[in-house]
């Protein structure tokens, strides 16, 4: 009875240990473009790539300048769009 239980614990420890070794962590930010005196998207992309460990951003519109700035940086870009409200249900 002890041998199957020992195998179970060894398997469990192996899975947990393997998970910690192969875990991948990412850091992302929301990048907004509404405001005054904002840096150019190319400056933001260069700063994030060279000076931080941020590897993904989320933008709230398909701004072509932002998309071009982050192209080729290795930073993943998620584009969100607002939900279209159906006037029939309001």
Secondary structure, 3 states (H helix, E strand, C coil): CHHHHHHHHHHHHHHHHHHHHHCCCCCEEEECCCCCCCCCHHHHHHHHHHHCCCCEEEECCCCHHHHHHHCCCCCEEEECCCCCCCHHHC
